[in-house]
Amino acid sequence: MPLVPYPLARPFLFGLDPERAHDLTLAALAAIQRTPLECTVAAKRIDDPVTLAGLRFPNRIGLAAGLDKNGRCIDAFGAMGFGSIEVGTVTPLAQPGNPKPRLFRLPEANALINRLGFNNEGLIAFVRNVRQARFRARGGILGLNIGKNAATPIERAADDYLACLAGVYPYADYVTVNISSPNTKNLRDLQGDALLDALMALICRRRAELVEEHKREVPIFLKIAPDLDAGQLERVAATLRRYAIDGVVATNTTLARDAVAALRHGQEAGGLSGAPLLAASNAVVAQLRAALGPGYPIIGVGGVTSAADALAKRAAGADIVQIYTGFIYRGPSLVGEAARALRDWKNTT
């Protein structure tokens, strides 16, 4: 039981600038993790194991990348009952991200818009934080999410991904290649046929070298946008099969504004996440499941704010369900609620 229940803490946090509230929360979690005070945020992890890409996930609920970009709070989040945690996106060099303000709440829609732009402390600091974490030793699955620096030309993007892959490889259960953030100029161009094909070829070649070096094979996942059309998704699926990429994370945030256009902040630039994303994200998951078959690992993320949403994403074809914006609106109780619902649904189907 948390020392201060989230419904009591939320009005204070929501009274602050969103990014300020985010930073204060992460600072507090970093301060208490791996101390006796960690028990103040702890909850029993729901036991619902599933094997995916050769990894044994303790349950089907994960934390999505982006909430803890620098991997500072892995153990604190792990104490809340997540079966898996994905941190990042990390870039080779530290970068400040886009100008502030760059994070906006849309409470009427249980949504956020962000244009953070891969703000992070860089690969060296990220790896240092990851190495200190005990989450993997406690049975959790840790995903490390990699990207490119904003200053790196798109023609040299592969250099950044390969540098990050080599840097995080020894410490990851899986690595996610993020080519789908809308907040780094031209990044989504990497989802195009020729650029994606070239990047995946280089990633696979470097991974083969790292397997030899470290004597372990770390699964590679690709994170894609919800704004791809049916033809684009078919071509992404074909590329995943061609290069034997281990799994896909679907989806990142959306540029669509239909559901929030009339709301305050609804026209802010950036990626929209939260409840309005659920249907579009689930449609992508369903199409990928149809294209890739029943055994292909899919991590579904986007719009999960309740146990019912988690069940809907699972029904669409996701093996693991990640949360982010729903966690901000609902707090840690969503973790156990969703994990329990997925366990019970499995046992009744």
DRENDO-1510 file (C-alpha; in Angstrom, 1 decimal, always signed):
<recs>
REC; n; res; u; v; w
REC; 1; MET; +0.0; +0.0; +0.0 .
REC; 2; PRO; +1.5; +3.3; -1.0 .
REC; 3; LEU; +2.3; +5.8; +1.8 .
REC; 4; VAL; +0.3; +8.5; +0.0 .
REC; 5; PRO; -2.4; +6.9; -2.2 .
REC; 6; TYR; -2.2; +8.2; -5.8 .
REC; 7; PRO; -5.7; +9.7; -5.8 .
REC; 8; LEU; -4.6; +12.0; -3.0 .
REC; 9; ALA; -1.3; +12.9; -4.7 .
REC; 10; ARG; -2.7; +13.5; -8.1 .
REC; 11; PRO; -4.4; +16.9; -7.5 .
REC; 12; PHE; -1.0; +18.2; -6.3 .
REC; 13; LEU; +0.9; +16.9; -9.2 .
REC; 14; PHE; -1.8; +18.0; -11.7 .
REC; 15; GLY; -1.6; +21.5; -10.2 .
REC; 16; LEU; +2.0; +21.7; -11.4 .
REC; 17; ASP; +3.4; +22.2; -14.9 .
REC; 18; PRO; +3.3; +18.6; -16.5 .
REC; 19; GLU; +7.0; +18.4; -17.0 .
REC; 20; ARG; +7.8; +19.8; -13.5 .
REC; 21; ALA; +5.4; +17.2; -12.0 .
REC; 22; HIS; +7.2; +14.5; -14.0 .
REC; 23; ASP; +10.6; +15.5; -12.9 .
REC; 24; LEU; +9.6; +15.8; -9.3 .
REC; 25; THR; +8.0; +12.3; -9.4 .
REC; 26; LEU; +11.1; +10.7; -10.9 .
REC; 27; ALA; +13.4; +12.4; -8.4 .
REC; 28; ALA; +11.3; +11.1; -5.6 .
REC; 29; LEU; +11.3; +7.6; -7.0 .
REC; 30; ALA; +15.0; +7.6; -7.6 .
REC; 31; ALA; +15.6; +8.7; -4.0 .
REC; 32; ILE; +13.6; +5.9; -2.4 .
REC; 33; GLN; +14.4; +3.0; -4.6 .
REC; 34; ARG; +16.8; +0.4; -3.2 .
REC; 35; THR; +16.1; +1.8; +0.3 .
REC; 36; PRO; +13.6; +0.7; +2.9 .
REC; 37; LEU; +11.3; +3.4; +1.7 .
REC; 38; GLU; +10.8; +1.5; -1.6 .
REC; 39; CYS; +8.0; -0.3; +0.3 .
REC; 40; THR; +5.9; +2.9; +0.2 .
REC; 41; VAL; +5.3; +2.4; -3.5 .
REC; 42; ALA; +5.5; -1.4; -3.6 .
REC; 43; ALA; +2.7; -3.8; -4.7 .
REC; 44; LYS; +2.7; -7.6; -5.1 .
REC; 45; ARG; +3.5; -8.6; -8.7 .
REC; 46; ILE; +0.7; -10.6; -10.3 .
REC; 47; ASP; +2.1; -14.0; -11.3 .
REC; 48; ASP; +1.1; -14.7; -14.9 .
REC; 49; PRO; +4.2; -15.9; -16.8 .
REC; 50; VAL; +4.5; -15.9; -20.5 .
REC; 51; THR; +7.5; -16.7; -22.7 .
REC; 52; LEU; +8.1; -14.3; -25.6 .
REC; 53; ALA; +11.1; -14.1; -27.9 .
REC; 54; GLY; +12.8; -16.6; -25.6 .
REC; 55; LEU; +12.2; -14.4; -22.5 .
REC; 56; ARG; +10.1; -15.4; -19.5 .
REC; 57; PHE; +7.9; -12.3; -18.7 .
REC; 58; PRO; +6.5; -12.6; -15.1 .
REC; 59; ASN; +3.2; -11.1; -16.3 .
REC; 60; ARG; +1.8; -9.3; -19.3 .
REC; 61; ILE; +1.9; -5.7; -18.1 .
REC; 62; GLY; +4.9; -3.5; -18.9 .
REC; 63; LEU; +6.0; +0.1; -18.5 .
REC; 64; ALA; +6.4; +1.8; -21.9 .
REC; 65; ALA; +9.5; +3.7; -22.9 .
REC; 66; GLY; +9.5; +7.4; -22.4 .
REC; 67; LEU; +8.4; +7.6; -18.8 .
REC; 68; ASP; +11.9; +6.9; -17.5 .
REC; 69; LYS; +14.1; +8.1; -20.4 .
REC; 70; ASN; +17.4; +7.8; -18.4 .
REC; 71; GLY; +16.7; +4.6; -16.6 .
REC; 72; ARG; +16.9; +6.3; -13.2 .
REC; 73; CYS; +13.9; +4.7; -11.5 .
REC; 74; ILE; +13.9; +1.1; -12.8 .
REC; 75; ASP; +13.7; -0.5; -9.4 .
REC; 76; ALA; +11.1; +1.9; -8.1 .
REC; 77; PHE; +8.8; +1.1; -11.0 .
REC; 78; GLY; +9.7; -2.6; -10.7 .
REC; 79; ALA; +8.4; -2.6; -7.1 .
REC; 80; MET; +5.0; -1.5; -8.4 .
REC; 81; GLY; +4.3; -4.9; -9.9 .
REC; 82; PHE; +5.4; -4.5; -13.6 .
REC; 83; GLY; +6.4; -7.7; -15.2 .
REC; 84; SER; +8.6; -5.8; -17.7 .
REC; 85; ILE; +10.0; -2.2; -17.9 .
REC; 86; GLU; +11.2; -0.5; -21.0 .
REC; 87; VAL; +13.4; +2.6; -20.5 .
REC; 88; GLY; +14.8; +5.2; -22.9 .
REC; 89; THR; +14.8; +6.4; -25.6 .
REC; 90; VAL; +18.6; +6.8; -25.2 .
REC; 91; THR; +20.8; +8.5; -27.8 .
REC; 92; PRO; +24.6; +8.3; -28.1 .
REC; 93; LEU; +25.1; +11.8; -26.8 .
REC; 94; ALA; +23.2; +13.8; -24.2 .
REC; 95; GLN; +20.7; +16.3; -25.7 .
REC; 96; PRO; +18.2; +18.7; -24.2 .
REC; 97; GLY; +15.3; +17.9; -26.5 .
REC; 98; ASN; +12.9; +20.4; -27.9 .
REC; 99; PRO; +12.2; +23.9; -26.4 .
REC; 100; LYS; +9.7; +24.1; -23.5 .
REC; 101; PRO; +6.8; +24.0; -23.0 .
REC; 102; ARG; +6.7; +20.6; -24.6 .
REC; 103; LEU; +4.3; +18.4; -22.5 .
REC; 104; PHE; +0.6; +19.1; -22.2 .
REC; 105; ARG; -2.3; +17.4; -20.3 .
REC; 106; LEU; -5.7; +17.0; -21.9 .
REC; 107; PRO; -7.6; +15.7; -18.8 .
REC; 108; GLU; -11.0; +15.7; -20.5 .
REC; 109; ALA; -9.6; +13.0; -22.8 .
REC; 110; ASN; -7.3; +11.2; -20.4 .
REC; 111; ALA; -4.5; +12.2; -22.9 .
REC; 112; LEU; -1.2; +13.8; -23.2 .
REC; 113; ILE; +0.6; +15.6; -26.1 .
REC; 114; ASN; +4.4; +15.7; -25.9 .
REC; 115; ARG; +7.1; +17.0; -28.2 .
REC; 116; LEU; +10.0; +16.2; -25.8 .
REC; 117; GLY; +12.3; +15.2; -28.5 .
REC; 118; PHE; +14.4; +12.4; -27.0 .
REC; 119; ASN; +15.7; +14.6; -24.1 .
REC; 120; ASN; +18.1; +12.4; -22.3 .
REC; 121; GLU; +21.5; +12.3; -20.5 .
REC; 122; GLY; +23.2; +10.2; -23.2 .
REC; 123; LEU; +24.4; +6.6; -23.4 .
REC; 124; ILE; +27.1; +6.6; -20.8 .
REC; 125; ALA; +24.8; +7.9; -18.0 .
REC; 126; PHE; +22.0; +5.6; -19.2 .
REC; 127; VAL; +24.2; +2.5; -19.0 .
REC; 128; ARG; +25.4; +3.5; -15.5 .
REC; 129; ASN; +21.8; +3.8; -14.3 .
REC; 130; VAL; +20.8; +0.5; -15.9 .
REC; 131; ARG; +23.8; -1.3; -14.4 .
REC; 132; GLN; +22.7; -0.2; -10.9 .
REC; 133; ALA; +19.2; -1.6; -11.2 .
REC; 134; ARG; +18.2; -4.9; -9.5 .
REC; 135; PHE; +15.0; -5.4; -11.4 .
REC; 136; ARG; +16.4; -8.1; -13.7 .
REC; 137; ALA; +17.8; -10.0; -10.7 .
REC; 138; ARG; +14.3; -9.9; -9.2 .
REC; 139; GLY; +12.9; -11.7; -12.2 .
REC; 140; GLY; +11.7; -8.7; -14.2 .
REC; 141; ILE; +12.3; -8.2; -18.0 .
REC; 142; LEU; +14.2; -5.0; -18.9 .
REC; 143; GLY; +13.9; -3.5; -22.4 .
REC; 144; LEU; +16.3; -0.8; -23.5 .
REC; 145; ASN; +15.0; +1.6; -26.2 .
REC; 146; ILE; +17.5; +3.3; -28.5 .
REC; 147; GLY; +17.3; +6.2; -31.0 .
REC; 148; LYS; +19.3; +8.8; -32.8 .
REC; 149; ASN; +20.5; +12.3; -31.9 .
REC; 150; ALA; +18.6; +15.1; -33.3 .
REC; 151; ALA; +21.8; +16.6; -34.8 .
REC; 152; THR; +22.6; +13.4; -36.7 .
REC; 153; PRO; +21.6; +13.6; -40.3 .
REC; 154; ILE; +19.0; +10.9; -41.3 .
REC; 155; GLU; +21.6; +9.5; -43.8 .
REC; 156; ARG; +23.8; +8.7; -40.8 .
REC; 157; ALA; +21.1; +7.6; -38.4 .
REC; 158; ALA; +22.3; +4.0; -38.5 .
REC; 159; ASP; +25.6; +5.1; -36.9 .
REC; 160; ASP; +23.7; +6.2; -33.8 .
REC; 161; TYR; +21.6; +3.1; -33.6 .
REC; 162; LEU; +24.6; +0.8; -33.9 .
REC; 163; ALA; +26.5; +2.8; -31.2 .
REC; 164; CYS; +23.5; +2.5; -28.9 .
REC; 165; LEU; +23.0; -1.1; -29.6 .
REC; 166; ALA; +26.6; -2.0; -28.7 .
REC; 167; GLY; +26.4; +0.1; -25.6 .
REC; 168; VAL; +23.2; -1.3; -24.1 .
REC; 169; TYR; +23.5; -4.9; -25.4 .
REC; 170; PRO; +25.2; -6.5; -22.4 .
REC; 171; TYR; +22.6; -5.1; -20.0 .
REC; 172; ALA; +19.3; -5.6; -21.9 .
REC; 173; ASP; +16.8; -8.5; -22.0 .
REC; 174; TYR; +15.6; -7.0; -25.2 .
REC; 175; VAL; +16.5; -3.9; -27.3 .
REC; 176; THR; +13.9; -1.7; -29.0 .
REC; 177; VAL; +14.8; +0.2; -32.1 .
REC; 178; ASN; +12.7; +3.4; -32.0 .
REC; 179; ILE; +12.1; +4.8; -35.5 .
REC; 180; SER; +8.6; +6.1; -34.7 .
REC; 181; SER; +8.8; +9.2; -32.5 .
REC; 182; PRO; +7.2; +12.2; -34.2 .
REC; 183; ASN; +9.4; +14.6; -32.3 .
REC; 184; THR; +12.7; +14.1; -34.0 .
REC; 185; LYS; +12.9; +15.6; -37.4 .
REC; 186; ASN; +12.7; +13.0; -40.2 .
REC; 187; LEU; +12.9; +10.1; -37.8 .
REC; 188; ARG; +9.7; +8.5; -39.1 .
REC; 189; ASP; +11.3; +8.5; -42.6 .
REC; 190; LEU; +13.2; +5.4; -41.3 .
REC; 191; GLN; +9.9; +3.5; -41.6 .
REC; 192; GLY; +10.0; +3.8; -45.4 .
REC; 193; ASP; +10.9; +0.7; -47.4 .
REC; 194; ALA; +14.5; +1.4; -48.5 .
REC; 195; LEU; +15.7; +3.1; -45.3 .
REC; 196; LEU; +14.0; +0.5; -43.0 .
REC; 197; ASP; +15.5; -2.3; -45.1 .
REC; 198; ALA; +19.0; -0.8; -44.9 .
REC; 199; LEU; +18.8; -0.1; -41.1 .
REC; 200; MET; +17.5; -3.6; -40.3 .
REC; 201; ALA; +20.3; -5.1; -42.3 .
REC; 202; LEU; +22.9; -3.2; -40.4 .
REC; 203; ILE; +21.3; -3.9; -37.0 .
REC; 204; CYS; +21.2; -7.6; -37.7 .
REC; 205; ARG; +24.8; -7.6; -38.9 .
REC; 206; ARG; +25.9; -5.8; -35.7 .
REC; 207; ARG; +23.8; -8.0; -33.5 .
REC; 208; ALA; +25.5; -11.1; -34.9 .
REC; 209; GLU; +28.9; -9.6; -34.0 .
REC; 210; LEU; +27.6; -8.8; -30.5 .
REC; 211; VAL; +26.3; -12.4; -30.0 .
REC; 212; GLU; +29.8; -13.6; -30.7 .
REC; 213; GLU; +31.4; -11.1; -28.4 .
REC; 214; HIS; +29.0; -11.5; -25.4 .
REC; 215; LYS; +28.0; -15.2; -26.0 .
REC; 216; ARG; +24.3; -14.3; -25.6 .
REC; 217; GLU; +21.6; -13.4; -28.1 .
REC; 218; VAL; +19.5; -10.4; -27.1 .
REC; 219; PRO; +16.1; -10.0; -28.9 .
REC; 220; ILE; +15.6; -7.0; -31.1 .
REC; 221; PHE; +12.2; -5.3; -31.3 .
REC; 222; LEU; +11.1; -2.5; -33.7 .
REC; 223; LYS; +8.8; +0.3; -32.4 .
REC; 224; ILE; +6.5; +1.7; -35.1 .
REC; 225; ALA; +4.0; +4.5; -35.4 .
REC; 226; PRO; +0.2; +4.2; -35.4 .
REC; 227; ASP; -0.1; +6.5; -38.4 .
REC; 228; LEU; +1.0; +3.9; -41.0 .
REC; 229; ASP; -1.5; +2.9; -43.6 .
REC; 230; ALA; -2.4; -0.7; -44.4 .
REC; 231; GLY; +0.2; -1.0; -47.2 .
REC; 232; GLN; +3.0; +0.4; -45.1 .
REC; 233; LEU; +2.2; -2.0; -42.3 .
REC; 234; GLU; +2.3; -4.9; -44.8 .
REC; 235; ARG; +5.8; -3.8; -45.9 .
REC; 236; VAL; +6.9; -3.3; -42.3 .
REC; 237; ALA; +5.7; -6.8; -41.5 .
REC; 238; ALA; +7.6; -8.2; -44.5 .
REC; 239; THR; +10.8; -6.5; -43.4 .
REC; 240; LEU; +10.4; -7.9; -39.9 .
REC; 241; ARG; +10.2; -11.4; -41.4 .
REC; 242; ARG; +13.0; -10.9; -43.9 .
REC; 243; TYR; +15.5; -9.9; -41.2 .
REC; 244; ALA; +14.1; -12.2; -38.5 .
REC; 245; ILE; +13.5; -9.3; -36.2 .
REC; 246; ASP; +12.4; -10.8; -32.9 .
REC; 247; GLY; +9.3; -8.7; -32.2 .
REC; 248; VAL; +7.5; -5.4; -32.7 .
REC; 249; VAL; +6.3; -2.7; -30.3 .
REC; 250; ALA; +3.0; -1.2; -31.6 .
REC; 251; THR; +2.6; +1.7; -31.2 .
REC; 252; ASN; +4.2; +5.1; -30.5 .
REC; 253; THR; +2.2; +8.3; -30.2 .
REC; 254; THR; +0.0; +9.7; -33.0 .
REC; 255; LEU; -0.1; +12.9; -35.0 .
REC; 256; ALA; -3.9; +12.5; -35.4 .
REC; 257; ARG; -6.0; +15.1; -33.6 .
REC; 258; ASP; -9.6; +14.2; -34.6 .
REC; 259; ALA; -10.6; +13.2; -31.0 .
REC; 260; VAL; -9.0; +16.2; -29.3 .
REC; 261; ALA; -9.1; +19.1; -31.8 .
REC; 262; ALA; -11.6; +21.1; -29.8 .
REC; 263; LEU; -9.9; +20.7; -26.4 .
REC; 264; ARG; -7.4; +23.0; -24.8 .
REC; 265; HIS; -4.0; +22.1; -26.0 .
REC; 266; GLY; -5.5; +19.8; -28.6 .
REC; 267; GLN; -3.7; +21.5; -31.5 .
REC; 268; GLU; -0.3; +21.5; -29.9 .
REC; 269; ALA; +2.4; +20.0; -32.0 .
REC; 270; GLY; +3.8; +16.6; -30.9 .
REC; 271; GLY; +2.6; +13.1; -30.3 .
REC; 272; LEU; -0.8; +12.4; -28.8 .
REC; 273; SER; -1.0; +9.5; -26.3 .
REC; 274; GLY; -3.7; +8.2; -23.9 .
REC; 275; ALA; -7.3; +7.1; -24.4 .
REC; 276; PRO; -7.8; +8.7; -27.9 .
REC; 277; LEU; -5.0; +6.5; -29.2 .
REC; 278; LEU; -6.5; +3.1; -28.2 .
REC; 279; ALA; -8.6; +2.3; -31.3 .
REC; 280; ALA; -5.9; +3.3; -33.8 .
REC; 281; SER; -3.2; +1.4; -31.9 .
REC; 282; ASN; -5.3; -1.7; -31.5 .
REC; 283; ALA; -6.1; -1.6; -35.3 .
REC; 284; VAL; -2.3; -1.6; -36.0 .
REC; 285; VAL; -1.8; -4.5; -33.5 .
REC; 286; ALA; -4.6; -6.5; -35.2 .
REC; 287; GLN; -3.2; -5.9; -38.7 .
REC; 288; LEU; +0.3; -6.9; -37.6 .
REC; 289; ARG; -1.1; -10.1; -35.9 .
REC; 290; ALA; -2.8; -11.0; -39.1 .
REC; 291; ALA; +0.3; -10.4; -41.2 .
REC; 292; LEU; +2.8; -12.0; -38.8 .
REC; 293; GLY; +0.9; -14.9; -37.6 .
REC; 294; PRO; +0.0; -16.2; -34.1 .
REC; 295; GLY; +3.4; -16.9; -32.8 .
REC; 296; TYR; +5.1; -13.6; -33.6 .
REC; 297; PRO; +5.9; -11.4; -30.5 .
REC; 298; ILE; +3.9; -8.2; -30.3 .
REC; 299; ILE; +4.1; -5.7; -27.5 .
REC; 300; GLY; +1.0; -3.5; -27.6 .
REC; 301; VAL; +1.1; +0.0; -26.3 .
REC; 302; GLY; -1.2; +3.0; -26.7 .
REC; 303; GLY; -4.4; +4.1; -24.9 .
REC; 304; VAL; -4.6; +1.7; -22.0 .
REC; 305; THR; -6.2; +3.5; -19.1 .
REC; 306; SER; -8.2; +0.6; -17.6 .
REC; 307; ALA; -8.2; -3.2; -17.3 .
REC; 308; ALA; -10.9; -3.3; -20.0 .
REC; 309; ASP; -8.5; -1.4; -22.3 .
REC; 310; ALA; -5.7; -3.9; -21.5 .
REC; 311; LEU; -8.1; -6.8; -22.4 .
REC; 312; ALA; -9.0; -5.1; -25.7 .
REC; 313; LYS; -5.4; -4.7; -26.7 .
REC; 314; ARG; -4.7; -8.3; -25.8 .
REC; 315; ALA; -7.8; -9.4; -27.8 .
REC; 316; ALA; -6.4; -7.4; -30.8 .
REC; 317; GLY; -3.3; -9.6; -30.7 .
REC; 318; ALA; -0.8; -8.1; -28.2 .
REC; 319; ASP; +1.2; -10.6; -26.1 .
REC; 320; ILE; +2.4; -7.9; -23.7 .
REC; 321; VAL; +0.5; -4.7; -22.9 .
REC; 322; GLN; +2.5; -1.6; -21.9 .
REC; 323; ILE; +1.2; +1.5; -20.2 .
REC; 324; TYR; +2.4; +5.1; -19.9 .
REC; 325; THR; -0.3; +7.8; -20.1 .
REC; 326; GLY; -2.8; +5.6; -18.3 .
REC; 327; PHE; -0.3; +5.3; -15.5 .
REC; 328; ILE; +0.0; +9.1; -15.2 .
REC; 329; TYR; -3.8; +9.4; -14.9 .
REC; 330; ARG; -4.6; +6.3; -12.9 .
REC; 331; GLY; -1.4; +5.8; -10.9 .
REC; 332; PRO; +0.2; +2.5; -9.8 .
REC; 333; SER; -3.1; +0.7; -9.1 .
REC; 334; LEU; -3.5; +0.3; -12.9 .
REC; 335; VAL; -0.6; -2.1; -13.0 .
REC; 336; GLY; -2.1; -4.7; -10.7 .
REC; 337; GLU; -5.6; -4.1; -12.0 .
REC; 338; ALA; -4.6; -4.7; -15.6 .
REC; 339; ALA; -2.3; -7.6; -14.9 .
REC; 340; ARG; -5.0; -9.3; -12.9 .
REC; 341; ALA; -7.5; -8.9; -15.6 .
REC; 342; LEU; -5.2; -10.4; -18.2 .
REC; 343; ARG; -4.4; -13.3; -16.0 .
REC; 344; ASP; -8.0; -14.0; -15.3 .
REC; 345; TRP; -9.0; -13.6; -19.0 .
REC; 346; LYS; -6.4; -16.1; -20.0 .
REC; 347; ASN; -7.8; -18.6; -17.5 .
REC; 348; THR; -11.3; -18.3; -18.8 .
REC; 349; THR; -10.6; -18.6; -22.5 .
</recs>
